[in-house]
Each structure stands twice: as structure tokens, then as C-alpha cells.
């Protein structure tokens, strides 16, 4: 995959995280050359096309998660964050250790999922464990593994949120995703290690039957908002605080970081209130009040009712999705301000594309998200146009419409590049700060 790098005329800042040293691990994109999950036999156009198709399935997963309900500090840790290619858990992977003795596993991070799970031996039948890079976790080889009993607090939490009954033999779990993928097995506890930090009795899914679009990684690190999600299970140490800086989507070598705990939240970030919805309990909602293109605000209103439309930020969605009237206004404004660029045919779900084969430098307008509390956040240079051809001769606006006006707006990970995105669940706020994301 060639790494295109057109010169744009705006620049991202590079301020670093301030405060106490956080716990960090590397974060890599699954398409990156440094990712062990990257397919070396596929070209860039194929990667992009497949990613966009899976992104549409991701949207179905998010829509299917709507609930039918009535209205009613320690030091921080930084983890290397790598790029990834599988679907439902997103596009970025980290390394975590599980068991005693500890074994390393690649996990896909997902802010829209609560349960952390890995594939486990034995697989319950033919073709019920997919191919992964690491050896499959064998609970019999760990001295700290234990299946949770039905009456345990964690199992009670699980059954209350999923409505799955607990069997006499022990607690079990099952997660079904909108694309038809699923994982099921024993709901258990084990020692989970993130960087230098260990968490005994961490509740996780030991998956004996796992099918669908999960390939390469061992499972998922659930960064959602439920009590069983990683931020809540580790709150006594990290106080529900974490942040990430995503490596560039098109970079062959960039590595970002996933940070936890005190010091993971930049003090000079732009902050906006963290909202929630009883209809989508796992997701992180923001008060999106407007969008500007080239400094000109779009002439549309943003409803914040959460009975239908609202706005979430999601690590597992690539391309940002906007409800149809907002997207049409964004597209019209962007096309007007880029009328000097030669147009190209649409690519997959992307309908605003350009032919840059005879250009070395292009001028594009900035795109600014306006959140509550006057929090104005610019998409970075690399978060506006996505290259869709191997030779970078064609690029497209990296936004797409949702299918219905009452769908959620989704801020995808492509628009989160070159930015420290912070989740302060205890303080009920989110922060954004431009940053170089190399580990």
C-alpha cells in the first residue's frame, strides 16, 4: 500500500498530554504495515472498498443496539495502539495479557461494546473458532481462571442487561451483532494485564463459539459505558478516564497510543459535556449543535432529543455518518467550495469524489464540529478526504448519509485522526486536542 501524503494548507497542533504520566499501550491500525493482522496480498483500493462495506454493517449493528425502554486517581497508563481491519470491534488493536501465567493477545478496541471477550478452548464445534494470530486462550492452562456462578454480582449484571438466563452449570454470555456475527461462551473472571497494571478477577467472555467477521485478533476490549465494560471494571485505579490518539489511517508505519488513568486527559483540551441516552446505553453521546465548512455554518438544525437522532462518537465506525438533511447540506457546501477540483465517480458509499491525478497540492476547506459549551473542533487535514485508489489519484469526502432522518449521527474514527480524544466518565465530559499520534 503506497502512503499518499498530499499537502493541505491547514496544520494540526502537536501539544502532548499533560499531568501525571498515564498508563500507555501502542494502538495500531489494522491496515498498517506494523499490524500483524494486515493482509499483504490486498491492494489499497481493495482494503478501502472492503472497509466501507463493513462500515455499513457496523451502522446496522449500532442501529440494532437501540433498547426498547420507556423514558425514565492513580497514575495513567499508555498502550501502543495499532491499526486493524476487522469489522465490528473497529479498526484499531492493542496488546493485552490474560491469565496466569500471562499470555499476550491482540484485542480490537470498541467504545460501542461493553463485554471484553476472547476466543477460548475448546471450540464448541466445527468452524466455531475463527483464525487468529495468537494461540487461542486455554483456560485450563491458567491458575487464575474461574467461571462465574449464576448468583455472582457480575452475572446478575449481565443477565439484567442482556436478558439471557443463567444456567445451573455457571454463568454464560452471548453477544449478537447487527451483521450476523456472534460470540458466546462462559462468562468468567481472570487476571487481565494492561501494560504494567494487573486486574485480578476481571469479568470477561470466554468465547467457545465465535463466528462472523472477526478475523485475526483474539477478541475485543469493550470500552463502552456499562458496569461490565473495561472503564467501569477498572475505575478504582483509572477513575473511568481514558483517551486515545489514533495512528493515521493511510500510514504504513504510524502507531498511536491508548491511555488510561490520571494524566490521560489533556488539561488544555477543548471540552464538551458527555451525554447519555436510555435508548443506547453503551454509547458516548455528544451535543453536536452545528457543522461549518470553510468557516460557514450549515443552514440546518441539529435535534438533540435522543428519541431519534442524536450524536455519538465511535471508535469502530470509520466514516462519519450524518442524517440525510445534514449530510446533503455538508455535501453541497463542500462541493461549492471545491468546485475548482476535477470531479470523479462515486466510490462505494462515498458520493463526493475528486480526480487528483494531475495535482500535487490541493486546497480544501476546513470542517468544524460545533459541540455544546462552545466546543469547536476541526477535523484534521487527513480526516476530510480519503484516498480510494492505489496510486492516490482519487479521493472522496469521508462522510456519508444515514438511511433515515431519525438515525444517529456518528462521528467516525476517520475524523478522529491526529487528535487526542478523551473520555472522562467520572467528570461527564469529553475532550479533543490536536496532537501528533506517533507513540
C-alpha positions as CSV (number, residue, x, y, z in Angstrom):
1,X,0.0,0.0,0.0
2,X,1.5,3.3,-1.0
3,X,1.3,6.1,1.6
4,X,-0.1,9.1,-0.1
5,X,0.5,12.4,1.6
6,X,-1.0,15.4,-0.2
7,X,-0.1,18.8,1.1
8,X,-3.1,20.6,2.6
9,X,-2.9,24.2,3.8
10,X,-4.1,23.7,7.4
11,X,-1.9,22.2,10.1
12,X,-2.7,20.2,13.2
13,X,-1.2,21.1,16.6
14,X,1.2,18.7,18.5
15,X,0.6,19.5,22.2
16,X,1.2,16.5,24.4
17,X,-0.9,15.1,27.3
18,X,-0.2,17.0,30.5
19,X,-0.3,16.0,34.1
20,X,0.8,12.7,35.7
21,X,2.3,10.0,33.5
22,X,-0.6,7.9,32.1
23,X,-0.5,4.1,31.5
24,X,0.0,3.7,27.8
25,X,-0.1,1.0,25.2
26,X,0.5,1.1,21.5
27,X,-2.5,1.5,19.3
28,X,-2.2,0.4,15.6
29,X,-4.5,0.5,12.6
30,X,-5.2,-2.9,11.3
31,X,-4.3,-1.8,7.7
32,X,-0.8,-0.5,8.9
33,X,2.4,-2.3,7.9
34,X,3.2,-2.7,11.6
35,X,-0.1,-4.6,12.2
36,X,0.2,-8.4,12.3
37,X,-3.4,-8.6,11.0
38,X,-2.7,-6.7,7.8
39,X,-3.2,-8.6,4.6
40,X,-0.1,-8.3,2.4
41,X,-1.9,-9.7,-0.7
42,X,-4.6,-7.0,-1.0
43,X,-4.1,-3.6,-2.6
44,X,-5.3,-0.3,-1.1
45,X,-8.4,0.0,-3.2
46,X,-9.5,-3.4,-2.1
47,X,-8.8,-2.5,1.6
48,X,-10.9,0.7,1.3
49,X,-13.8,-1.0,-0.5
50,X,-14.0,-3.8,2.0
51,X,-13.7,-1.4,4.9
52,X,-16.6,0.7,3.6
53,X,-18.7,-2.4,3.1
54,X,-18.0,-3.5,6.7
55,X,-18.6,0.1,7.9
56,X,-22.2,-0.2,6.5
57,X,-22.6,-3.3,8.6
58,X,-21.3,-1.5,11.6
59,X,-24.0,1.0,11.1
60,X,-26.6,-1.8,11.2
61,X,-25.0,-3.1,14.5
62,X,-25.4,0.4,16.1
63,X,-29.0,0.7,15.0
64,X,-29.8,-2.7,16.3
65,X,-28.5,-1.8,19.8
66,X,-31.4,0.6,20.4
67,X,-33.2,-0.6,23.6
68,X,-36.9,-0.8,23.9
69,X,-37.4,1.2,27.1
70,X,-39.6,3.9,28.3
71,X,-38.3,7.4,29.1
72,X,-37.3,7.4,32.6
73,X,-6.6,8.7,40.9
74,X,-3.8,6.8,40.2
75,X,-1.1,7.2,37.6
76,X,-2.2,6.8,34.0
77,X,-1.3,4.1,31.6
78,X,-0.5,4.4,27.8
79,X,-0.8,1.4,25.5
80,X,0.5,1.2,21.9
81,X,-2.5,1.3,19.6
82,X,-2.3,-0.4,16.2
83,X,-4.4,-0.3,13.1
84,X,-6.9,-3.0,12.3
85,X,-9.2,-4.3,9.6
86,X,-11.9,-6.4,11.1
87,X,-15.4,-5.1,11.4
88,X,-17.4,-4.9,14.5
89,X,-14.8,-4.2,17.0
90,X,-13.4,-1.4,15.0
91,X,-10.2,-0.8,13.2
92,X,-7.6,-0.4,15.9
93,X,-5.9,-3.1,18.0
94,X,-3.9,-3.2,21.3
95,X,-2.0,-6.0,23.1
96,X,-3.2,-7.1,26.5
97,X,-2.3,-10.1,28.6
98,X,-4.7,-12.6,30.1
99,X,-4.2,-15.5,32.6
100,X,-1.6,-16.9,35.0
101,X,1.0,-17.2,33.6
102,X,0.1,-14.2,31.4
103,X,-0.3,-14.7,27.6
104,X,-0.4,-11.8,25.2
105,X,-3.4,-11.3,22.9
106,X,-4.3,-8.8,20.2
107,X,-7.7,-7.2,21.0
108,X,-9.7,-4.8,18.9
109,X,-10.9,-1.8,20.9
110,X,-14.6,-0.7,20.7
111,X,-16.2,2.2,22.5
112,X,-19.6,0.8,21.5
113,X,-19.3,-2.5,23.2
114,X,-19.3,-3.4,26.9
115,X,-18.2,-7.0,27.2
116,X,-14.5,-7.8,26.8
117,X,-14.1,-11.3,25.3
118,X,-11.5,-13.6,23.8
119,X,-11.8,-16.9,21.9
120,X,-11.3,-19.9,24.2
121,X,-10.5,-23.5,24.0
122,X,-12.3,-25.8,23.5
123,X,-14.3,-24.6,20.5
124,X,-17.8,-26.0,20.8
125,X,-17.9,-27.4,17.3
126,X,-16.6,-27.3,13.7
127,X,-15.9,-23.8,12.4
128,X,-16.8,-22.1,15.7
129,X,-13.5,-20.5,16.3
130,X,-12.1,-18.2,13.6
131,X,-8.5,-17.9,12.6
132,X,-6.4,-15.6,14.9
133,X,-2.8,-14.5,15.0
134,X,-2.2,-15.6,18.7
135,X,-2.8,-19.1,20.0
136,X,-6.3,-19.4,21.3
137,X,-6.6,-18.9,25.1
138,X,-6.8,-22.1,27.1
139,X,-8.4,-21.5,30.5
140,X,-7.2,-24.9,31.7
141,X,-3.6,-23.6,31.5
142,X,-4.3,-20.6,33.8
143,X,-4.3,-20.9,37.6
144,X,-6.4,-17.7,38.0
145,X,-9.3,-18.6,35.7
146,X,-12.8,-19.2,37.1
147,X,-16.2,-19.3,35.6
148,X,-18.6,-17.0,37.4
149,X,-21.5,-18.6,39.3
150,X,-25.1,-17.5,38.4
151,X,-25.6,-15.6,41.7
152,X,-22.4,-13.5,41.3
153,X,-22.7,-9.8,41.1
154,X,-21.2,-9.8,37.6
155,X,-23.5,-12.5,36.3
156,X,-26.5,-10.7,37.8
157,X,-25.4,-7.5,35.9
158,X,-25.0,-9.5,32.7
159,X,-28.4,-11.1,32.9
160,X,-30.1,-7.8,33.7
161,X,-28.6,-6.1,30.7
162,X,-28.9,-8.9,28.2
163,X,-31.9,-10.8,29.5
164,X,-30.0,-14.0,28.9
165,X,-30.9,-16.6,31.6
166,X,-28.2,-18.1,33.7
167,X,-27.9,-21.9,33.6
168,X,-27.2,-24.1,36.6
169,X,-23.8,-25.0,35.3
170,X,-22.5,-21.4,35.6
171,X,-22.8,-18.0,34.0
172,X,-22.8,-17.8,30.2
173,X,-22.9,-14.9,27.7
174,X,-24.0,-14.4,24.2
175,X,-23.5,-11.3,22.0
176,X,-25.1,-11.0,18.6
177,X,-24.0,-8.2,16.2
178,X,-26.0,-6.5,13.5
179,X,-24.1,-8.1,10.6
180,X,-24.9,-11.6,11.9
181,X,-21.6,-12.1,13.7
182,X,-21.8,-13.6,17.2
183,X,-19.8,-14.7,20.2
184,X,-20.9,-16.9,23.1
185,X,-19.4,-19.0,25.9
186,X,-18.7,-18.9,29.6
187,X,-18.8,-15.6,31.5
188,X,-15.8,-15.8,33.7
189,X,-13.2,-14.0,35.7
190,X,-9.4,-13.9,35.0
191,X,-6.4,-11.7,35.6
192,X,-6.2,-9.1,32.9
193,X,-2.9,-7.2,32.4
194,X,-2.8,-3.8,30.6
195,X,0.8,-2.6,30.3
196,X,2.3,-2.9,33.8
197,X,-1.1,-2.9,35.5
198,X,-2.9,-6.1,36.6
199,X,-6.6,-6.5,37.3
200,X,-7.4,-9.8,39.1
201,X,-11.0,-11.2,38.8
202,X,-11.7,-9.2,35.7
203,X,-15.1,-10.3,34.3
204,X,-14.9,-11.3,30.6
205,X,-16.4,-13.6,28.0
206,X,-14.5,-16.8,27.3
207,X,-15.9,-17.5,23.8
208,X,-16.3,-21.1,22.7
209,X,-18.4,-20.3,19.7
210,X,-17.4,-17.2,17.6
211,X,-18.5,-16.6,14.0
212,X,-18.8,-13.8,11.5
213,X,-16.4,-11.0,10.6
214,X,-14.0,-11.4,13.5
215,X,-10.6,-12.4,12.0
216,X,-7.1,-12.1,13.1
217,X,-7.4,-10.6,16.6
218,X,-8.2,-12.7,19.7
219,X,-11.3,-10.8,20.6
220,X,-12.5,-7.4,21.8
221,X,-11.7,-4.9,24.5
222,X,-15.0,-3.3,25.5
223,X,-14.7,0.4,26.2
224,X,-18.4,1.1,26.5
225,X,-20.3,2.6,29.4
226,X,-22.0,-0.4,31.1
227,X,-20.8,-1.5,34.5
228,X,-19.2,-4.6,32.9
229,X,-17.1,-2.5,30.4
230,X,-13.4,-2.1,30.9
231,X,-13.6,1.6,32.1
232,X,-16.0,0.7,34.9
233,X,-14.3,-2.5,36.0
234,X,-11.0,-0.6,36.4
235,X,-12.5,2.6,37.8
236,X,-10.8,2.1,41.2
237,X,-7.5,2.6,39.5
238,X,-8.2,4.7,36.4
239,X,-11.3,6.6,37.7
240,X,-13.1,6.0,34.4
241,X,-10.6,8.1,32.4
242,X,-9.1,7.1,29.1
243,X,-8.0,8.6,25.9
244,X,-6.6,7.6,22.5
245,X,-4.7,9.1,19.7
246,X,-5.3,7.2,16.5
247,X,-2.5,6.5,14.0
248,X,-3.1,7.8,10.5
249,X,-5.5,5.6,8.5
250,X,-3.3,5.7,5.4
251,X,0.1,5.4,7.2
252,X,2.2,2.3,6.7
253,X,4.1,2.7,9.9
254,X,2.3,5.0,12.4
255,X,1.5,3.8,15.9
256,X,-0.8,5.7,18.3
257,X,-1.5,5.3,22.0
258,X,-4.4,4.2,24.2
259,X,-4.0,5.8,27.7
260,X,-5.7,5.2,31.0
261,X,-5.9,7.0,34.3
262,X,-4.8,10.3,35.7
263,X,-2.8,12.2,33.1
264,X,-4.5,10.6,30.2
265,X,-6.8,13.7,29.8
266,X,-5.0,16.8,28.4
267,X,-5.7,19.8,30.6
268,X,-5.8,22.2,27.6
269,X,-8.2,20.1,25.6
270,X,-11.4,21.5,24.2
271,X,-14.1,20.0,26.5
272,X,-17.8,19.3,25.9
273,X,-20.4,17.6,28.1
274,X,-20.6,13.8,27.9
275,X,-24.2,12.9,27.4
276,X,-26.1,9.6,27.6
277,X,-29.2,8.0,26.2
278,X,-31.5,5.5,27.8
279,X,-32.1,4.1,24.3
280,X,-28.4,3.4,23.6
281,X,-26.8,2.9,27.0
282,X,-23.4,1.7,25.8
283,X,-22.6,4.7,23.5
284,X,-20.9,8.0,24.2
285,X,-23.2,10.9,23.2
286,X,-22.2,14.4,22.4
287,X,-24.2,17.6,21.9
288,X,-23.5,18.4,18.3
289,X,-25.0,21.8,17.6
290,X,-23.7,22.5,14.2
291,X,-21.1,22.0,11.5
292,X,-19.1,24.6,9.5
293,X,-17.4,24.1,6.1
294,X,-14.7,26.7,5.4
295,X,-15.9,28.8,8.3
296,X,-19.5,28.9,7.0
297,X,-22.1,27.2,9.3
298,X,-24.5,24.8,7.6
299,X,-28.1,26.1,7.5
300,X,-29.7,23.1,9.3
301,X,-30.8,22.4,12.8
302,X,-29.4,19.6,15.0
303,X,-32.0,17.9,17.1
304,X,-30.8,16.5,20.5
305,X,-33.9,14.6,21.6
306,X,-32.3,11.1,21.7
307,X,-35.8,9.8,20.9
308,X,-34.5,9.5,17.3
309,X,-31.5,11.5,16.2
310,X,-28.6,12.3,18.4
311,X,-24.8,12.2,18.0
312,X,-22.4,9.5,19.2
313,X,-18.6,9.3,18.9
314,X,-17.5,5.8,18.0
315,X,-14.1,4.1,17.6
316,X,-15.5,1.3,15.5
317,X,-17.2,3.3,12.7
318,X,-14.7,4.6,10.1
319,X,-16.6,7.1,8.0
320,X,-18.8,9.7,9.9
321,X,-22.5,9.3,9.2
322,X,-24.9,12.3,9.2
323,X,-28.7,12.3,9.0
324,X,-29.8,13.0,5.4
325,X,-30.6,16.7,5.7
326,X,-27.4,17.5,7.5
327,X,-25.3,15.4,5.0
328,X,-26.9,17.0,2.0
329,X,-26.1,20.4,3.4
330,X,-22.5,19.4,4.1
331,X,-22.1,17.9,0.6
332,X,-23.5,20.9,-1.1
333,X,-21.3,23.3,0.8
334,X,-18.1,21.3,0.3
335,X,-18.7,20.8,-3.4
336,X,-19.3,24.5,-3.8
337,X,-16.0,25.3,-2.0
338,X,-14.1,22.7,-4.1
339,X,-15.6,23.5,-7.5
340,X,-12.1,24.0,-8.8
341,X,-11.2,20.3,-8.3
342,X,-12.0,17.8,-11.1
343,X,-14.8,15.5,-10.1
344,X,-14.6,11.7,-10.1
345,X,-17.2,9.0,-10.0
346,X,-18.6,7.8,-6.7
347,X,-16.8,5.0,-4.8
348,X,-18.9,2.6,-2.7
349,X,-20.9,4.7,-0.1
350,X,-18.9,7.9,-0.9
351,X,-20.5,10.2,-3.5
352,X,-18.3,13.3,-3.5
353,X,-15.0,12.3,-5.1
354,X,-12.2,14.1,-7.0
355,X,-9.6,13.2,-9.5
356,X,-6.2,14.4,-8.3
357,X,-4.0,12.5,-10.8
358,X,-2.6,15.8,-12.2
359,X,-2.3,17.6,-8.9
360,X,0.4,17.7,-6.2
361,X,-1.2,20.2,-3.9
362,X,-4.9,20.8,-3.3
363,X,-6.8,23.4,-1.3
364,X,-9.8,22.2,0.7
365,X,-12.0,23.9,3.2
366,X,-11.8,23.1,6.9
367,X,-14.7,21.1,8.5
368,X,-15.5,22.2,12.1
369,X,-17.8,20.4,14.5
370,X,-19.6,22.7,17.0
371,X,-20.4,20.9,20.2
372,X,-22.1,22.1,23.4
373,X,-20.3,24.6,25.6
374,X,-18.8,26.4,22.6
375,X,-16.5,23.5,21.9
376,X,-15.4,23.9,18.3
377,X,-13.3,21.0,16.9
378,X,-11.7,21.0,13.5
379,X,-11.3,17.7,11.6
380,X,-7.6,17.3,10.9
381,X,-6.1,17.6,7.4
382,X,-6.2,13.8,7.0
383,X,-9.7,13.5,8.3
384,X,-11.6,15.1,5.5
385,X,-10.6,13.3,2.2
386,X,-9.9,9.6,2.0
387,X,-7.8,8.1,-0.8
388,X,-9.6,5.3,-2.6
389,X,-7.1,4.3,-5.3
390,X,-3.8,2.6,-5.0
391,X,-1.9,5.5,-6.6
392,X,-3.9,8.1,-4.6
393,X,-5.3,9.6,-7.9
394,X,-8.8,9.6,-6.5
395,X,-10.0,10.9,-3.1
396,X,-13.5,11.2,-1.7
397,X,-15.2,13.2,1.1
398,X,-15.0,11.0,4.1
399,X,-18.7,11.4,5.2
400,X,-21.8,9.5,4.2
401,X,-25.6,9.8,5.0
402,X,-27.6,7.6,7.3
403,X,-30.6,5.9,5.8
404,X,-33.3,7.7,7.8
405,X,-33.8,11.1,9.3
406,X,-34.2,9.7,12.8
407,X,-31.0,7.7,12.8
408,X,-28.0,8.7,14.9
409,X,-25.2,11.0,13.7
410,X,-22.0,9.1,14.2
411,X,-18.5,10.7,14.5
412,X,-16.3,8.0,13.0
413,X,-12.6,7.3,13.6
414,X,-11.5,8.8,10.3
415,X,-12.5,12.2,11.6
416,X,-10.7,11.5,14.9
417,X,-7.2,11.2,13.4
418,X,-4.3,13.3,14.7
419,X,-6.3,14.1,17.8
420,X,-6.2,13.1,21.4
421,X,-9.8,12.1,22.1
422,X,-10.5,11.9,25.8
423,X,-13.3,10.2,27.8
424,X,-13.8,11.4,31.3
425,X,-16.7,9.3,32.5
426,X,-16.4,10.4,36.1
427,X,-16.3,14.1,35.1
428,X,-19.0,13.6,32.5
429,X,-17.0,15.3,29.7
430,X,-15.1,14.6,26.6
431,X,-12.0,16.4,25.3
432,X,-10.4,17.0,22.0
433,X,-6.9,18.2,21.3
434,X,-4.9,18.2,18.1
435,X,-1.8,16.0,18.5
436,X,0.8,14.1,16.6
437,X,-0.2,10.5,17.3
438,X,3.2,8.7,17.0
439,X,3.9,6.5,20.0
